[in-house]
Amino acid sequence: MKTIFVNFTNHPSSQWEEVQLNEAKKYGDIVDIPFPVIDPKINNLEIKDLAKDYVDKIVNLDAEIKVVHIMGEMTFTFCVVNMLQKLGIQCVASTTRRDTIIADDGSKISKFHFEQFRPYFF
């Protein structure tokens, strides 16, 4: 059975810098699962139900999951991470360095550079 790195974010791996791709590939093939849009008006039970749906989708992939990279709306992310960790699946966040340029008109342009994957822990 093949091993995989699940990218559960709004940032498809096809748009990653080479260093991030290489780091993820150490775990296996990268599988992108787009992060859902979370309605700010839904309640905790709806968050939990949605999290369960996505956890089921992740664990039912036909592969050995080595790690899940998850970044997004905080309460949903927290719920999914807890559910996956209870199943023994490691979850990580990506850490980045931000370079910001301030234009003459005062607008800001930020570019993020991957540094590492950091495990969720408590």
VMD Tcl script that builds the backbone (N, CA, C; Angstrom):
set m [mol new atoms 366]
animate dup $m
set s [atomselect $m all]
$s set {name element resname resid chain x y z} {
  {N N MET 1 A 0.845 -1.176 0.000}
  {CA C MET 1 A 0.000 0.000 0.000}
  {C C MET 1 A 0.895 1.246 0.000}
  {N N LYS 2 A 0.557 2.205 -0.836}
  {CA C LYS 2 A 1.381 3.410 -0.911}
  {C C LYS 2 A 1.149 4.298 0.313}
  {N N THR 3 A 2.179 5.075 0.675}
  {CA C THR 3 A 2.067 6.015 1.780}
  {C C THR 3 A 1.815 7.407 1.213}
  {N N ILE 4 A 1.038 8.204 1.986}
  {CA C ILE 4 A 0.677 9.532 1.486}
  {C C ILE 4 A 0.833 10.614 2.545}
  {N N PHE 5 A 0.990 11.807 2.048}
  {CA C PHE 5 A 0.980 13.052 2.803}
  {C C PHE 5 A -0.279 13.782 2.342}
  {N N VAL 6 A -1.238 13.970 3.237}
  {CA C VAL 6 A -2.487 14.633 2.880}
  {C C VAL 6 A -2.344 16.129 3.118}
  {N N ASN 7 A -2.555 16.899 2.071}
  {CA C ASN 7 A -2.545 18.354 2.159}
  {C C ASN 7 A -3.994 18.832 2.226}
  {N N PHE 8 A -4.451 19.133 3.444}
  {CA C PHE 8 A -5.828 19.551 3.677}
  {C C PHE 8 A -5.825 21.050 3.999}
  {N N THR 9 A -5.651 21.851 2.943}
  {CA C THR 9 A -5.547 23.306 3.064}
  {C C THR 9 A -6.189 23.957 1.846}
  {N N ASN 10 A -6.153 25.276 1.825}
  {CA C ASN 10 A -6.596 26.038 0.651}
  {C C ASN 10 A -5.440 26.330 -0.297}
  {N N HIS 11 A -4.309 25.689 -0.079}
  {CA C HIS 11 A -3.117 25.939 -0.881}
  {C C HIS 11 A -2.688 24.649 -1.574}
  {N N PRO 12 A -3.117 24.460 -2.815}
  {CA C PRO 12 A -2.763 23.229 -3.537}
  {C C PRO 12 A -1.247 23.043 -3.619}
  {N N SER 13 A -0.822 21.807 -3.498}
  {CA C SER 13 A 0.616 21.521 -3.540}
  {C C SER 13 A 1.240 21.936 -4.874}
  {N N SER 14 A 0.440 22.043 -5.919}
  {CA C SER 14 A 0.966 22.476 -7.222}
  {C C SER 14 A 1.485 23.915 -7.177}
  {N N GLN 15 A 1.139 24.661 -6.128}
  {CA C GLN 15 A 1.582 26.048 -5.995}
  {C C GLN 15 A 2.681 26.221 -4.954}
  {N N TRP 16 A 3.155 25.125 -4.379}
  {CA C TRP 16 A 4.177 25.197 -3.340}
  {C C TRP 16 A 5.558 25.433 -3.927}
  {N N GLU 17 A 6.433 25.994 -3.091}
  {CA C GLU 17 A 7.841 26.111 -3.434}
  {C C GLU 17 A 8.461 24.715 -3.398}
  {N N GLU 18 A 9.548 24.568 -4.106}
  {CA C GLU 18 A 10.215 23.263 -4.216}
  {C C GLU 18 A 10.612 22.704 -2.853}
  {N N VAL 19 A 11.078 23.555 -1.949}
  {CA C VAL 19 A 11.527 23.075 -0.640}
  {C C VAL 19 A 10.360 22.456 0.139}
  {N N GLN 20 A 9.167 23.033 0.048}
  {CA C GLN 20 A 8.007 22.473 0.734}
  {C C GLN 20 A 7.570 21.159 0.086}
  {N N LEU 21 A 7.583 21.124 -1.233}
  {CA C LEU 21 A 7.254 19.883 -1.944}
  {C C LEU 21 A 8.185 18.750 -1.529}
  {N N ASN 22 A 9.468 19.039 -1.515}
  {CA C ASN 22 A 10.456 18.019 -1.161}
  {C C ASN 22 A 10.268 17.519 0.263}
  {N N GLU 23 A 9.947 18.433 1.172}
  {CA C GLU 23 A 9.741 18.038 2.567}
  {C C GLU 23 A 8.504 17.154 2.699}
  {N N ALA 24 A 7.429 17.502 1.998}
  {CA C ALA 24 A 6.198 16.704 2.051}
  {C C ALA 24 A 6.407 15.324 1.433}
  {N N LYS 25 A 7.147 15.266 0.347}
  {CA C LYS 25 A 7.366 13.999 -0.356}
  {C C LYS 25 A 8.161 12.992 0.467}
  {N N LYS 26 A 8.819 13.447 1.532}
  {CA C LYS 26 A 9.525 12.525 2.422}
  {C C LYS 26 A 8.548 11.551 3.090}
  {N N TYR 27 A 7.284 11.967 3.180}
  {CA C TYR 27 A 6.256 11.139 3.803}
  {C C TYR 27 A 5.549 10.232 2.805}
  {N N GLY 28 A 5.647 10.555 1.525}
  {CA C GLY 28 A 4.957 9.774 0.503}
  {C C GLY 28 A 4.369 10.683 -0.556}
  {N N ASP 29 A 3.489 10.126 -1.363}
  {CA C ASP 29 A 2.821 10.906 -2.406}
  {C C ASP 29 A 1.908 11.952 -1.768}
  {N N ILE 30 A 1.842 13.125 -2.371}
  {CA C ILE 30 A 0.993 14.199 -1.851}
  {C C ILE 30 A -0.410 14.063 -2.440}
  {N N VAL 31 A -1.401 14.097 -1.554}
  {CA C VAL 31 A -2.803 14.069 -1.961}
  {C C VAL 31 A -3.450 15.350 -1.444}
  {N N ASP 32 A -3.958 16.176 -2.362}
  {CA C ASP 32 A -4.615 17.432 -1.987}
  {C C ASP 32 A -6.094 17.197 -1.735}
  {N N ILE 33 A -6.576 17.668 -0.587}
  {CA C ILE 33 A -8.001 17.723 -0.292}
  {C C ILE 33 A -8.304 19.179 0.032}
  {N N PRO 34 A -9.092 19.850 -0.802}
  {CA C PRO 34 A -9.365 21.271 -0.562}
  {C C PRO 34 A -10.085 21.495 0.770}
  {N N PHE 35 A -9.633 22.487 1.502}
  {CA C PHE 35 A -10.238 22.869 2.774}
  {C C PHE 35 A -11.597 23.508 2.498}
  {N N PRO 36 A -12.625 23.154 3.257}
  {CA C PRO 36 A -13.959 23.706 2.981}
  {C C PRO 36 A -14.084 25.163 3.421}
  {N N VAL 37 A -15.033 25.850 2.817}
  {CA C VAL 37 A -15.400 27.183 3.281}
  {C C VAL 37 A -16.261 26.969 4.522}
  {N N ILE 38 A -15.881 27.588 5.618}
  {CA C ILE 38 A -16.606 27.432 6.869}
  {C C ILE 38 A -17.472 28.666 7.094}
  {N N ASP 39 A -18.770 28.462 7.097}
  {CA C ASP 39 A -19.715 29.553 7.337}
  {C C ASP 39 A -19.525 30.054 8.769}
  {N N PRO 40 A -19.250 31.347 8.966}
  {CA C PRO 40 A -19.010 31.859 10.318}
  {C C PRO 40 A -20.248 31.795 11.222}
  {N N LYS 41 A -21.398 31.513 10.661}
  {CA C LYS 41 A -22.631 31.489 11.445}
  {C C LYS 41 A -23.012 30.098 11.950}
  {N N ILE 42 A -22.292 29.039 11.508}
  {CA C ILE 42 A -22.696 27.698 11.944}
  {C C ILE 42 A -22.295 27.473 13.399}
  {N N ASN 43 A -23.014 26.560 14.036}
  {CA C ASN 43 A -22.767 26.305 15.456}
  {C C ASN 43 A -21.768 25.158 15.654}
  {N N ASN 44 A -21.468 24.885 16.920}
  {CA C ASN 44 A -20.458 23.872 17.246}
  {C C ASN 44 A -20.833 22.481 16.753}
  {N N LEU 45 A -22.101 22.134 16.837}
  {CA C LEU 45 A -22.528 20.813 16.365}
  {C C LEU 45 A -22.320 20.692 14.857}
  {N N GLU 46 A -22.608 21.758 14.120}
  {CA C GLU 46 A -22.398 21.744 12.674}
  {C C GLU 46 A -20.904 21.649 12.338}
  {N N ILE 47 A -20.062 22.322 13.122}
  {CA C ILE 47 A -18.600 22.204 12.948}
  {C C ILE 47 A -18.187 20.751 13.164}
  {N N LYS 48 A -18.673 20.155 14.234}
  {CA C LYS 48 A -18.307 18.772 14.556}
  {C C LYS 48 A -18.763 17.810 13.465}
  {N N ASP 49 A -19.990 17.997 12.967}
  {CA C ASP 49 A -20.505 17.128 11.902}
  {C C ASP 49 A -19.683 17.267 10.621}
  {N N LEU 50 A -19.342 18.502 10.273}
  {CA C LEU 50 A -18.530 18.736 9.079}
  {C C LEU 50 A -17.132 18.146 9.251}
  {N N ALA 51 A -16.572 18.316 10.442}
  {CA C ALA 51 A -15.256 17.734 10.729}
  {C C ALA 51 A -15.297 16.217 10.584}
  {N N LYS 52 A -16.337 15.594 11.106}
  {CA C LYS 52 A -16.471 14.129 10.998}
  {C C LYS 52 A -16.538 13.698 9.541}
  {N N ASP 53 A -17.281 14.451 8.723}
  {CA C ASP 53 A -17.371 14.130 7.292}
  {C C ASP 53 A -15.989 14.156 6.635}
  {N N TYR 54 A -15.193 15.175 6.941}
  {CA C TYR 54 A -13.866 15.275 6.326}
  {C C TYR 54 A -12.884 14.265 6.900}
  {N N VAL 55 A -12.979 13.966 8.178}
  {CA C VAL 55 A -12.131 12.922 8.752}
  {C C VAL 55 A -12.437 11.590 8.072}
  {N N ASP 56 A -13.709 11.299 7.873}
  {CA C ASP 56 A -14.085 10.065 7.168}
  {C C ASP 56 A -13.499 10.051 5.759}
  {N N LYS 57 A -13.580 11.185 5.069}
  {CA C LYS 57 A -13.032 11.285 3.715}
  {C C LYS 57 A -11.525 11.021 3.721}
  {N N ILE 58 A -10.833 11.564 4.717}
  {CA C ILE 58 A -9.378 11.396 4.803}
  {C C ILE 58 A -9.015 9.948 5.122}
  {N N VAL 59 A -9.642 9.377 6.152}
  {CA C VAL 59 A -9.244 8.022 6.565}
  {C C VAL 59 A -9.679 6.957 5.573}
  {N N ASN 60 A -10.615 7.290 4.700}
  {CA C ASN 60 A -11.060 6.316 3.700}
  {C C ASN 60 A -10.271 6.387 2.392}
  {N N LEU 61 A -9.206 7.180 2.359}
  {CA C LEU 61 A -8.328 7.171 1.191}
  {C C LEU 61 A -7.664 5.808 1.096}
  {N N ASP 62 A -7.443 5.345 -0.098}
  {CA C ASP 62 A -6.876 4.011 -0.297}
  {C C ASP 62 A -5.356 4.066 -0.216}
  {N N ALA 63 A -4.856 4.370 0.988}
  {CA C ALA 63 A -3.412 4.482 1.188}
  {C C ALA 63 A -3.124 4.538 2.683}
  {N N GLU 64 A -1.856 4.393 3.030}
  {CA C GLU 64 A -1.423 4.557 4.413}
  {C C GLU 64 A -1.108 6.031 4.622}
  {N N ILE 65 A -1.842 6.672 5.516}
  {CA C ILE 65 A -1.651 8.101 5.768}
  {C C ILE 65 A -0.500 8.274 6.746}
  {N N LYS 66 A 0.549 8.948 6.304}
  {CA C LYS 66 A 1.694 9.212 7.175}
  {C C LYS 66 A 1.493 10.482 7.975}
  {N N VAL 67 A 0.888 11.494 7.353}
  {CA C VAL 67 A 0.684 12.772 8.028}
  {C C VAL 67 A -0.390 13.559 7.283}
  {N N VAL 68 A -1.110 14.402 8.038}
  {CA C VAL 68 A -2.086 15.316 7.441}
  {C C VAL 68 A -1.633 16.739 7.739}
  {N N HIS 69 A -1.418 17.489 6.671}
  {CA C HIS 69 A -1.079 18.912 6.764}
  {C C HIS 69 A -2.397 19.660 6.745}
  {N N ILE 70 A -2.731 20.337 7.849}
  {CA C ILE 70 A -4.024 20.997 7.946}
  {C C ILE 70 A -3.858 22.431 8.443}
  {N N MET 71 A -4.428 23.335 7.658}
  {CA C MET 71 A -4.408 24.775 7.979}
  {C C MET 71 A -5.733 25.348 7.510}
  {N N GLY 72 A -6.360 26.169 8.348}
  {CA C GLY 72 A -7.609 26.800 7.961}
  {C C GLY 72 A -8.350 27.341 9.166}
  {N N GLU 73 A -9.659 27.530 9.012}
  {CA C GLU 73 A -10.482 28.095 10.078}
  {C C GLU 73 A -10.195 27.349 11.385}
  {N N MET 74 A -9.926 28.110 12.424}
  {CA C MET 74 A -9.331 27.550 13.635}
  {C C MET 74 A -10.195 26.520 14.382}
  {N N THR 75 A -11.475 26.768 14.576}
  {CA C THR 75 A -12.272 25.820 15.357}
  {C C THR 75 A -12.469 24.513 14.603}
  {N N PHE 76 A -12.671 24.615 13.299}
  {CA C PHE 76 A -12.803 23.419 12.473}
  {C C PHE 76 A -11.484 22.642 12.465}
  {N N THR 77 A -10.378 23.358 12.273}
  {CA C THR 77 A -9.061 22.724 12.277}
  {C C THR 77 A -8.812 22.012 13.600}
  {N N PHE 78 A -9.102 22.679 14.701}
  {CA C PHE 78 A -8.910 22.090 16.026}
  {C C PHE 78 A -9.708 20.791 16.157}
  {N N CYS 79 A -10.940 20.814 15.712}
  {CA C CYS 79 A -11.811 19.635 15.791}
  {C C CYS 79 A -11.260 18.487 14.939}
  {N N VAL 80 A -10.883 18.784 13.696}
  {CA C VAL 80 A -10.348 17.744 12.803}
  {C C VAL 80 A -9.048 17.171 13.359}
  {N N VAL 81 A -8.159 18.033 13.817}
  {CA C VAL 81 A -6.877 17.567 14.366}
  {C C VAL 81 A -7.125 16.628 15.540}
  {N N ASN 82 A -8.024 16.997 16.433}
  {CA C ASN 82 A -8.321 16.136 17.584}
  {C C ASN 82 A -8.870 14.788 17.151}
  {N N MET 83 A -9.775 14.791 16.188}
  {CA C MET 83 A -10.342 13.531 15.706}
  {C C MET 83 A -9.270 12.649 15.064}
  {N N LEU 84 A -8.419 13.254 14.233}
  {CA C LEU 84 A -7.364 12.482 13.564}
  {C C LEU 84 A -6.333 11.961 14.568}
  {N N GLN 85 A -5.963 12.796 15.528}
  {CA C GLN 85 A -4.987 12.349 16.523}
  {C C GLN 85 A -5.527 11.188 17.347}
  {N N LYS 86 A -6.820 11.191 17.647}
  {CA C LYS 86 A -7.417 10.075 18.380}
  {C C LYS 86 A -7.338 8.774 17.584}
  {N N LEU 87 A -7.219 8.907 16.263}
  {CA C LEU 87 A -7.065 7.730 15.393}
  {C C LEU 87 A -5.589 7.377 15.169}
  {N N GLY 88 A -4.692 8.129 15.817}
  {CA C GLY 88 A -3.266 7.866 15.698}
  {C C GLY 88 A -2.626 8.473 14.458}
  {N N ILE 89 A -3.279 9.461 13.849}
  {CA C ILE 89 A -2.753 10.095 12.635}
  {C C ILE 89 A -2.087 11.415 13.005}
  {N N GLN 90 A -0.818 11.543 12.610}
  {CA C GLN 90 A -0.072 12.767 12.896}
  {C C GLN 90 A -0.583 13.920 12.038}
  {N N CYS 91 A -0.724 15.096 12.648}
  {CA C CYS 91 A -1.152 16.299 11.942}
  {C C CYS 91 A -0.088 17.365 12.090}
  {N N VAL 92 A 0.131 18.116 11.009}
  {CA C VAL 92 A 1.147 19.169 11.024}
  {C C VAL 92 A 0.590 20.461 10.435}
  {N N ALA 93 A 1.221 21.556 10.831}
  {CA C ALA 93 A 0.968 22.875 10.242}
  {C C ALA 93 A 2.241 23.291 9.529}
  {N N SER 94 A 2.112 24.136 8.531}
  {CA C SER 94 A 3.307 24.658 7.878}
  {C C SER 94 A 3.674 25.985 8.522}
  {N N THR 95 A 4.970 26.179 8.726}
  {CA C THR 95 A 5.445 27.458 9.236}
  {C C THR 95 A 6.119 28.188 8.084}
  {N N THR 96 A 5.964 29.506 8.088}
  {CA C THR 96 A 6.486 30.314 6.987}
  {C C THR 96 A 7.173 31.562 7.513}
  {N N ARG 97 A 8.009 32.110 6.671}
  {CA C ARG 97 A 8.620 33.421 6.883}
  {C C ARG 97 A 7.932 34.358 5.909}
  {N N ARG 98 A 7.508 35.528 6.391}
  {CA C ARG 98 A 6.806 36.479 5.529}
  {C C ARG 98 A 7.719 37.637 5.174}
  {N N ASP 99 A 7.808 37.920 3.888}
  {CA C ASP 99 A 8.499 39.109 3.384}
  {C C ASP 99 A 7.420 40.069 2.902}
  {N N THR 100 A 7.419 41.288 3.450}
  {CA C THR 100 A 6.400 42.265 3.096}
  {C C THR 100 A 7.040 43.482 2.447}
  {N N ILE 101 A 6.444 43.896 1.348}
  {CA C ILE 101 A 6.875 45.104 0.650}
  {C C ILE 101 A 5.723 46.101 0.734}
  {N N ILE 102 A 6.045 47.326 1.150}
  {CA C ILE 102 A 5.025 48.372 1.211}
  {C C ILE 102 A 5.214 49.271 0.000}
  {N N ALA 103 A 4.182 49.338 -0.822}
  {CA C ALA 103 A 4.221 50.134 -2.055}
  {C C ALA 103 A 4.062 51.621 -1.731}
  {N N ASP 104 A 4.353 52.456 -2.708}
  {CA C ASP 104 A 4.243 53.906 -2.542}
  {C C ASP 104 A 2.829 54.330 -2.147}
  {N N ASP 105 A 1.831 53.594 -2.594}
  {CA C ASP 105 A 0.444 53.952 -2.267}
  {C C ASP 105 A 0.008 53.408 -0.902}
  {N N GLY 106 A 0.914 52.778 -0.172}
  {CA C GLY 106 A 0.614 52.258 1.158}
  {C C GLY 106 A 0.120 50.834 1.185}
  {N N SER 107 A -0.147 50.248 0.037}
  {CA C SER 107 A -0.597 48.861 0.004}
  {C C SER 107 A 0.570 47.933 0.337}
  {N N LYS 108 A 0.220 46.776 0.847}
  {CA C LYS 108 A 1.234 45.798 1.234}
  {C C LYS 108 A 1.155 44.579 0.331}
  {N N ILE 109 A 2.313 44.063 -0.019}
  {CA C ILE 109 A 2.415 42.820 -0.773}
  {C C ILE 109 A 3.250 41.878 0.086}
  {N N SER 110 A 2.663 40.731 0.429}
  {CA C SER 110 A 3.371 39.765 1.264}
  {C C SER 110 A 3.660 38.510 0.471}
  {N N LYS 111 A 4.851 37.979 0.654}
  {CA C LYS 111 A 5.245 36.709 0.060}
  {C C LYS 111 A 5.685 35.814 1.209}
  {N N PHE 112 A 5.139 34.603 1.221}
  {CA C PHE 112 A 5.439 33.664 2.284}
  {C C PHE 112 A 6.411 32.599 1.786}
  {N N HIS 113 A 7.376 32.260 2.638}
  {CA C HIS 113 A 8.391 31.259 2.307}
  {C C HIS 113 A 8.337 30.147 3.360}
  {N N PHE 114 A 8.127 28.934 2.891}
  {CA C PHE 114 A 8.041 27.769 3.768}
  {C C PHE 114 A 9.326 27.585 4.561}
  {N N GLU 115 A 9.155 27.238 5.850}
  {CA C GLU 115 A 10.298 26.932 6.710}
  {C C GLU 115 A 10.290 25.461 7.141}
  {N N GLN 116 A 9.145 25.001 7.666}
  {CA C GLN 116 A 9.075 23.613 8.142}
  {C C GLN 116 A 7.622 23.212 8.378}
  {N N PHE 117 A 7.412 21.900 8.559}
  {CA C PHE 117 A 6.141 21.392 9.044}
  {C C PHE 117 A 6.298 21.202 10.544}
  {N N ARG 118 A 5.344 21.726 11.313}
  {CA C ARG 118 A 5.401 21.607 12.772}
  {C C ARG 118 A 4.200 20.784 13.239}
  {N N PRO 119 A 4.453 19.748 14.041}
  {CA C PRO 119 A 3.345 18.925 14.530}
  {C C PRO 119 A 2.417 19.701 15.465}
  {N N TYR 120 A 1.121 19.383 15.369}
  {CA C TYR 120 A 0.184 19.873 16.377}
  {C C TYR 120 A 0.446 19.053 17.627}
  {N N PHE 121 A 0.507 19.715 18.782}
  {CA C PHE 121 A 0.778 19.016 20.023}
  {C C PHE 121 A 0.095 19.756 21.166}
  {N N PHE 122 A 0.046 19.105 22.313}
  {CA C PHE 122 A -0.496 19.741 23.511}
  {C C PHE 122 A 0.302 19.286 24.714}
}
mol reanalyze $m
mol bondsrecalc $m
mol representation Tube
mol addrep $m
